[in-house]
Structures are given as C-alpha cells and as structure tokens.
Amino acid sequence: MIANVVVVIAGLLFVAALADAAQSDLRRFRIHNRAPLLLLASFVPAGLAAGLDGGEWLAHLGAALVVFAVAAALFVLGIWGGGDAKLLPAAVLWVGPAGLARFIMIMALAGGGLAVVALLARRVGLAPSGPVRDWGERLAASGHVPYGLAIAAAGLDWWIIAMLPRLMG
C-alpha cells in the first residue's frame, strides 16, 4: 500500500515537472533546470517503491543515456536548446525502453504540430494585437520552437497509460 502511494506521488511529480517545463518553454522559450532535476530525483523513490530489479534499473538508465547522447548531439548542432536536451533523457528515464518507441512517436507528432504553429506564428502580421501576436513576434524573433511542449505531451501520454491505472486502484 505505502509503495503504491510513493509511486503515485512520484508520478504526480513527473507530471508537475513536465507541466512546469512546458509552461516555461511556452512563455519564455527556456526550460529551468528544476524540471529535469525533479524528474531524476522523483524516479529513484518510484523505482524503489515499484520494486525494479537490477536489470530494469539498467534498462531505464541505458535508454536515458542513449537518448541523452542523441539530445546532446542535437544541442551541439544547434538544433535543440539545452533545456530540451536535458528534459528529454530525464523523462525517458521514467519511460524506459518498453515505452520509448511510443514516447518518441508522440513527441515527434506533437513536435510537428508545434513546427506548423511556429511557421504560422512567424506570420504574426496576420494576428490581431494582443498576447497571441506578442508571443508570435517573440517566437519569430527567437527562431525557436518550444519543444518542451512536445516532450511534455509525450510524457503525459506515457503517464496516462502507465501510471493512471495505479491512481484508479
């Protein structure tokens, strides 16, 4: 019973960290270090409470390290920001290899949608004055896509499938 409560609380911290990263990236085009750090810190008690064995710990860590290598390369090439490159492997640590393909697919679909929104936002002259136009102008000036939203969307999808059943009893 207590183990299940620990997993649920840690899972809610997972959602909170992704929500924080998404809103920060959307508003400021920046992901604070607290989000990936919270993901990393909350995984440990969740894994212990869930009873992961040594092989499962290594599998989750291995998936996160492979994704970190790819994300770091995207950062070095200037394709991704540092926040995205830190957030993604921290989220994948939770997902592990079993859920990785779906996670990447959902992230790519959400990222594609964000790219379309970014292209449209660069035509901010068409938007009425106000917060949407202001955001579009900042987006156009930055040249970035707030990919933390796509990572958060994939994380929420994973959480609904993997964690929500624990909440339901």
ChimeraX commands (.cxc) that place a marker at each C-alpha (Angstrom):
marker #1 position 0.00,0.00,0.00 radius 0.5
marker #1 position 2.70,2.50,1.01 radius 0.5
marker #1 position 4.79,1.55,-2.02 radius 0.5
marker #1 position 1.85,2.31,-4.29 radius 0.5
marker #1 position 1.38,5.72,-2.63 radius 0.5
marker #1 position 5.07,6.52,-3.18 radius 0.5
marker #1 position 4.80,5.57,-6.86 radius 0.5
marker #1 position 1.67,7.68,-7.29 radius 0.5
marker #1 position 3.19,10.73,-5.56 radius 0.5
marker #1 position 6.37,10.40,-7.60 radius 0.5
marker #1 position 4.25,10.03,-10.75 radius 0.5
marker #1 position 2.42,13.23,-9.91 radius 0.5
marker #1 position 5.81,14.93,-9.52 radius 0.5
marker #1 position 6.65,13.61,-13.00 radius 0.5
marker #1 position 3.55,15.35,-14.38 radius 0.5
marker #1 position 4.27,18.53,-12.40 radius 0.5
marker #1 position 7.84,18.70,-13.69 radius 0.5
marker #1 position 6.71,18.29,-17.30 radius 0.5
marker #1 position 3.95,20.87,-16.85 radius 0.5
marker #1 position 6.48,23.31,-15.40 radius 0.5
marker #1 position 8.86,22.73,-18.30 radius 0.5
marker #1 position 6.08,23.10,-20.88 radius 0.5
marker #1 position 4.71,26.36,-19.49 radius 0.5
marker #1 position 8.19,27.82,-19.04 radius 0.5
marker #1 position 9.20,26.87,-22.58 radius 0.5
marker #1 position 5.95,28.24,-23.97 radius 0.5
marker #1 position 6.24,31.56,-22.14 radius 0.5
marker #1 position 9.98,32.18,-22.10 radius 0.5
marker #1 position 11.44,29.68,-24.58 radius 0.5
marker #1 position 13.51,28.38,-21.66 radius 0.5
marker #1 position 13.33,25.24,-19.51 radius 0.5
marker #1 position 14.60,25.68,-15.98 radius 0.5
marker #1 position 16.94,23.02,-14.58 radius 0.5
marker #1 position 14.45,22.26,-11.81 radius 0.5
marker #1 position 12.24,20.27,-14.21 radius 0.5
marker #1 position 14.80,17.63,-15.30 radius 0.5
marker #1 position 16.22,17.55,-11.76 radius 0.5
marker #1 position 12.76,16.84,-10.33 radius 0.5
marker #1 position 12.26,14.09,-12.92 radius 0.5
marker #1 position 15.57,12.48,-11.96 radius 0.5
marker #1 position 15.02,12.84,-8.21 radius 0.5
marker #1 position 11.46,11.50,-8.26 radius 0.5
marker #1 position 12.36,8.46,-10.36 radius 0.5
marker #1 position 14.56,6.97,-7.64 radius 0.5
marker #1 position 11.84,6.55,-4.96 radius 0.5
marker #1 position 9.35,5.49,-7.64 radius 0.5
marker #1 position 11.70,2.80,-8.91 radius 0.5
marker #1 position 12.47,1.58,-5.40 radius 0.5
marker #1 position 8.79,1.51,-4.43 radius 0.5
marker #1 position 7.83,-0.22,-7.68 radius 0.5
marker #1 position 10.41,-2.92,-6.96 radius 0.5
marker #1 position 12.52,-2.52,-10.09 radius 0.5
marker #1 position 15.22,-5.18,-10.21 radius 0.5
marker #1 position 18.82,-4.57,-11.26 radius 0.5
marker #1 position 18.15,-5.32,-14.91 radius 0.5
marker #1 position 15.20,-2.93,-15.01 radius 0.5
marker #1 position 17.25,-0.13,-13.42 radius 0.5
marker #1 position 19.96,-0.68,-16.02 radius 0.5
marker #1 position 17.44,-0.78,-18.87 radius 0.5
marker #1 position 15.87,2.54,-17.81 radius 0.5
marker #1 position 19.28,4.11,-17.30 radius 0.5
marker #1 position 20.52,2.75,-20.64 radius 0.5
marker #1 position 17.53,4.16,-22.52 radius 0.5
marker #1 position 18.05,7.55,-20.87 radius 0.5
marker #1 position 21.78,7.55,-21.70 radius 0.5
marker #1 position 21.19,6.68,-25.37 radius 0.5
marker #1 position 18.58,9.43,-25.63 radius 0.5
marker #1 position 20.92,11.83,-23.83 radius 0.5
marker #1 position 23.63,11.15,-26.43 radius 0.5
marker #1 position 21.22,11.94,-29.27 radius 0.5
marker #1 position 19.82,15.01,-27.49 radius 0.5
marker #1 position 23.33,16.28,-26.72 radius 0.5
marker #1 position 24.24,15.91,-30.40 radius 0.5
marker #1 position 21.13,17.90,-31.37 radius 0.5
marker #1 position 22.19,20.58,-28.89 radius 0.5
marker #1 position 25.77,20.71,-30.20 radius 0.5
marker #1 position 24.45,21.02,-33.76 radius 0.5
marker #1 position 22.28,23.95,-32.66 radius 0.5
marker #1 position 19.04,22.13,-33.49 radius 0.5
marker #1 position 17.82,21.89,-29.90 radius 0.5
marker #1 position 18.19,24.04,-26.83 radius 0.5
marker #1 position 19.96,22.84,-23.72 radius 0.5
marker #1 position 16.73,22.60,-21.75 radius 0.5
marker #1 position 15.22,20.21,-24.30 radius 0.5
marker #1 position 18.43,18.16,-24.29 radius 0.5
marker #1 position 18.23,17.78,-20.50 radius 0.5
marker #1 position 14.47,17.33,-20.18 radius 0.5
marker #1 position 14.10,14.52,-22.73 radius 0.5
marker #1 position 16.53,11.99,-21.19 radius 0.5
marker #1 position 15.20,12.76,-17.70 radius 0.5
marker #1 position 11.68,11.93,-18.91 radius 0.5
marker #1 position 12.92,8.83,-20.77 radius 0.5
marker #1 position 14.47,7.57,-17.53 radius 0.5
marker #1 position 10.88,7.10,-16.34 radius 0.5
marker #1 position 9.62,5.67,-19.63 radius 0.5
marker #1 position 12.35,3.09,-20.09 radius 0.5
marker #1 position 12.94,1.02,-23.20 radius 0.5
marker #1 position 9.49,-0.61,-23.22 radius 0.5
marker #1 position 7.66,2.68,-23.75 radius 0.5
marker #1 position 10.35,4.51,-25.70 radius 0.5
marker #1 position 9.07,3.94,-29.26 radius 0.5
marker #1 position 5.59,5.26,-28.46 radius 0.5
marker #1 position 7.05,8.16,-26.46 radius 0.5
marker #1 position 9.28,9.22,-29.38 radius 0.5
marker #1 position 6.39,8.86,-31.85 radius 0.5
marker #1 position 4.04,11.02,-29.75 radius 0.5
marker #1 position 6.82,13.55,-29.20 radius 0.5
marker #1 position 7.54,13.71,-32.94 radius 0.5
marker #1 position 3.86,14.19,-33.80 radius 0.5
marker #1 position 3.47,16.92,-31.19 radius 0.5
marker #1 position 6.72,18.50,-32.36 radius 0.5
marker #1 position 5.48,18.51,-35.94 radius 0.5
marker #1 position 2.33,20.28,-34.82 radius 0.5
marker #1 position 4.46,22.81,-32.95 radius 0.5
marker #1 position 6.55,23.39,-36.06 radius 0.5
marker #1 position 3.39,24.19,-38.03 radius 0.5
marker #1 position 2.26,26.58,-35.27 radius 0.5
marker #1 position 5.71,28.19,-35.30 radius 0.5
marker #1 position 5.56,28.69,-39.06 radius 0.5
marker #1 position 2.13,30.26,-38.75 radius 0.5
marker #1 position 3.22,32.41,-35.82 radius 0.5
marker #1 position 6.01,33.84,-37.92 radius 0.5
marker #1 position 3.24,35.46,-39.94 radius 0.5
marker #1 position 2.29,37.50,-36.88 radius 0.5
marker #1 position 1.23,40.43,-39.02 radius 0.5
marker #1 position -1.96,38.50,-39.67 radius 0.5
marker #1 position -2.79,38.19,-35.97 radius 0.5
marker #1 position -4.74,40.82,-34.05 radius 0.5
marker #1 position -2.91,42.86,-31.42 radius 0.5
marker #1 position -2.62,41.21,-28.06 radius 0.5
marker #1 position -0.88,38.33,-26.29 radius 0.5
marker #1 position -1.07,35.93,-29.26 radius 0.5
marker #1 position 0.59,38.44,-31.55 radius 0.5
marker #1 position 3.20,39.30,-28.91 radius 0.5
marker #1 position 4.02,35.60,-28.46 radius 0.5
marker #1 position 4.19,35.13,-32.23 radius 0.5
marker #1 position 6.58,38.05,-32.57 radius 0.5
marker #1 position 8.82,36.65,-29.83 radius 0.5
marker #1 position 8.67,33.21,-31.45 radius 0.5
marker #1 position 9.57,34.66,-34.84 radius 0.5
marker #1 position 12.44,36.68,-33.37 radius 0.5
marker #1 position 13.84,33.73,-31.43 radius 0.5
marker #1 position 13.69,31.27,-34.31 radius 0.5
marker #1 position 12.98,28.52,-31.77 radius 0.5
marker #1 position 10.19,26.01,-31.35 radius 0.5
marker #1 position 9.19,25.39,-27.70 radius 0.5
marker #1 position 9.89,21.64,-27.97 radius 0.5
marker #1 position 9.43,21.20,-24.23 radius 0.5
marker #1 position 5.71,21.13,-25.05 radius 0.5
marker #1 position 6.20,18.10,-27.30 radius 0.5
marker #1 position 8.27,16.33,-24.66 radius 0.5
marker #1 position 5.59,17.09,-22.07 radius 0.5
marker #1 position 2.83,15.81,-24.38 radius 0.5
marker #1 position 4.67,12.52,-24.85 radius 0.5
marker #1 position 5.31,12.28,-21.12 radius 0.5
marker #1 position 1.67,12.89,-20.30 radius 0.5
marker #1 position 0.64,10.23,-22.83 radius 0.5
marker #1 position 3.02,7.76,-21.16 radius 0.5
marker #1 position 1.80,8.72,-17.69 radius 0.5
marker #1 position -1.84,8.19,-18.64 radius 0.5
marker #1 position -1.07,4.71,-19.95 radius 0.5
marker #1 position 1.48,3.60,-17.35 radius 0.5
marker #1 position 0.64,5.48,-14.17 radius 0.5
marker #1 position -3.03,6.40,-14.26 radius 0.5
marker #1 position -4.17,2.80,-13.63 radius 0.5
marker #1 position -2.36,2.97,-10.25 radius 0.5
marker #1 position -4.44,6.00,-9.34 radius 0.5
marker #1 position -7.63,4.17,-10.23 radius 0.5
marker #1 position -6.90,1.48,-7.71 radius 0.5
marker link #1:1,2 radius 0.2
marker link #1:2,3 radius 0.2
marker link #1:3,4 radius 0.2
marker link #1:4,5 radius 0.2
marker link #1:5,6 radius 0.2
marker link #1:6,7 radius 0.2
marker link #1:7,8 radius 0.2
marker link #1:8,9 radius 0.2
marker link #1:9,10 radius 0.2
marker link #1:10,11 radius 0.2
marker link #1:11,12 radius 0.2
marker link #1:12,13 radius 0.2
marker link #1:13,14 radius 0.2
marker link #1:14,15 radius 0.2
marker link #1:15,16 radius 0.2
marker link #1:16,17 radius 0.2
marker link #1:17,18 radius 0.2
marker link #1:18,19 radius 0.2
marker link #1:19,20 radius 0.2
marker link #1:20,21 radius 0.2
marker link #1:21,22 radius 0.2
marker link #1:22,23 radius 0.2
marker link #1:23,24 radius 0.2
marker link #1:24,25 radius 0.2
marker link #1:25,26 radius 0.2
marker link #1:26,27 radius 0.2
marker link #1:27,28 radius 0.2
marker link #1:28,29 radius 0.2
marker link #1:29,30 radius 0.2
marker link #1:30,31 radius 0.2
marker link #1:31,32 radius 0.2
marker link #1:32,33 radius 0.2
marker link #1:33,34 radius 0.2
marker link #1:34,35 radius 0.2
marker link #1:35,36 radius 0.2
marker link #1:36,37 radius 0.2
marker link #1:37,38 radius 0.2
marker link #1:38,39 radius 0.2
marker link #1:39,40 radius 0.2
marker link #1:40,41 radius 0.2
marker link #1:41,42 radius 0.2
marker link #1:42,43 radius 0.2
marker link #1:43,44 radius 0.2
marker link #1:44,45 radius 0.2
marker link #1:45,46 radius 0.2
marker link #1:46,47 radius 0.2
marker link #1:47,48 radius 0.2
marker link #1:48,49 radius 0.2
marker link #1:49,50 radius 0.2
marker link #1:50,51 radius 0.2
marker link #1:51,52 radius 0.2
marker link #1:52,53 radius 0.2
marker link #1:53,54 radius 0.2
marker link #1:54,55 radius 0.2
marker link #1:55,56 radius 0.2
marker link #1:56,57 radius 0.2
marker link #1:57,58 radius 0.2
marker link #1:58,59 radius 0.2
marker link #1:59,60 radius 0.2
marker link #1:60,61 radius 0.2
marker link #1:61,62 radius 0.2
marker link #1:62,63 radius 0.2
marker link #1:63,64 radius 0.2
marker link #1:64,65 radius 0.2
marker link #1:65,66 radius 0.2
marker link #1:66,67 radius 0.2
marker link #1:67,68 radius 0.2
marker link #1:68,69 radius 0.2
marker link #1:69,70 radius 0.2
marker link #1:70,71 radius 0.2
marker link #1:71,72 radius 0.2
marker link #1:72,73 radius 0.2
marker link #1:73,74 radius 0.2
marker link #1:74,75 radius 0.2
marker link #1:75,76 radius 0.2
marker link #1:76,77 radius 0.2
marker link #1:77,78 radius 0.2
marker link #1:78,79 radius 0.2
marker link #1:79,80 radius 0.2
marker link #1:80,81 radius 0.2
marker link #1:81,82 radius 0.2
marker link #1:82,83 radius 0.2
marker link #1:83,84 radius 0.2
marker link #1:84,85 radius 0.2
marker link #1:85,86 radius 0.2
marker link #1:86,87 radius 0.2
marker link #1:87,88 radius 0.2
marker link #1:88,89 radius 0.2
marker link #1:89,90 radius 0.2
marker link #1:90,91 radius 0.2
marker link #1:91,92 radius 0.2
marker link #1:92,93 radius 0.2
marker link #1:93,94 radius 0.2
marker link #1:94,95 radius 0.2
marker link #1:95,96 radius 0.2
marker link #1:96,97 radius 0.2
marker link #1:97,98 radius 0.2
marker link #1:98,99 radius 0.2
marker link #1:99,100 radius 0.2
marker link #1:100,101 radius 0.2
marker link #1:101,102 radius 0.2
marker link #1:102,103 radius 0.2
marker link #1:103,104 radius 0.2
marker link #1:104,105 radius 0.2
marker link #1:105,106 radius 0.2
marker link #1:106,107 radius 0.2
marker link #1:107,108 radius 0.2
marker link #1:108,109 radius 0.2
marker link #1:109,110 radius 0.2
marker link #1:110,111 radius 0.2
marker link #1:111,112 radius 0.2
marker link #1:112,113 radius 0.2
marker link #1:113,114 radius 0.2
marker link #1:114,115 radius 0.2
marker link #1:115,116 radius 0.2
marker link #1:116,117 radius 0.2
marker link #1:117,118 radius 0.2
marker link #1:118,119 radius 0.2
marker link #1:119,120 radius 0.2
marker link #1:120,121 radius 0.2
marker link #1:121,122 radius 0.2
marker link #1:122,123 radius 0.2
marker link #1:123,124 radius 0.2
marker link #1:124,125 radius 0.2
marker link #1:125,126 radius 0.2
marker link #1:126,127 radius 0.2
marker link #1:127,128 radius 0.2
marker link #1:128,129 radius 0.2
marker link #1:129,130 radius 0.2
marker link #1:130,131 radius 0.2
marker link #1:131,132 radius 0.2
marker link #1:132,133 radius 0.2
marker link #1:133,134 radius 0.2
marker link #1:134,135 radius 0.2
marker link #1:135,136 radius 0.2
marker link #1:136,137 radius 0.2
marker link #1:137,138 radius 0.2
marker link #1:138,139 radius 0.2
marker link #1:139,140 radius 0.2
marker link #1:140,141 radius 0.2
marker link #1:141,142 radius 0.2
marker link #1:142,143 radius 0.2
marker link #1:143,144 radius 0.2
marker link #1:144,145 radius 0.2
marker link #1:145,146 radius 0.2
marker link #1:146,147 radius 0.2
marker link #1:147,148 radius 0.2
marker link #1:148,149 radius 0.2
marker link #1:149,150 radius 0.2
marker link #1:150,151 radius 0.2
marker link #1:151,152 radius 0.2
marker link #1:152,153 radius 0.2
marker link #1:153,154 radius 0.2
marker link #1:154,155 radius 0.2
marker link #1:155,156 radius 0.2
marker link #1:156,157 radius 0.2
marker link #1:157,158 radius 0.2
marker link #1:158,159 radius 0.2
marker link #1:159,160 radius 0.2
marker link #1:160,161 radius 0.2
marker link #1:161,162 radius 0.2
marker link #1:162,163 radius 0.2
marker link #1:163,164 radius 0.2
marker link #1:164,165 radius 0.2
marker link #1:165,166 radius 0.2
marker link #1:166,167 radius 0.2
marker link #1:167,168 radius 0.2
marker link #1:168,169 radius 0.2
view
